[in-house]
């Protein structure tokens, strides 16, 4: 497996864990916390990190193939399949396991939040944008 995939997935997993803890605290503070919140958060977080991991592996393999048109098609097809899979897993969690809807769905936004802050973190650490795109995150090394 590509080392960049491991580093980037670890970076996203770290953000998902931190934001999940914060979300649990919010539910606790507002008095709405119960086990369905915890179950939903754990399930949603697993789906979010798993989906990002599958995206990273797909992109890595597509780029390694050396054919830009084929790589683009492969990534687009993967996006549709990942969306359908995530939706199915969310439906199972909410419908069968009776997890809290908000606590299950909100963690799907956490990877985007981590990616949003990535450039600022890299600038603060003195990493150029070109190096950050190719080397992965050193925050989890």
Secondary structure, 3 states (H helix, E strand, C coil): CCHHHHHHHHHHHHHHHHHHHHHHHHHHHCCCCCHHHHHHHHHHHHHHHHHHHHHHHHHHHHHHCCCHHHHHHHHHHHHHHHHHHHHHHHHHHHHCCCCCHHHHHHHHHHHHHHHHHHHHHHHHHCCCHHHHHHHCCCCCC
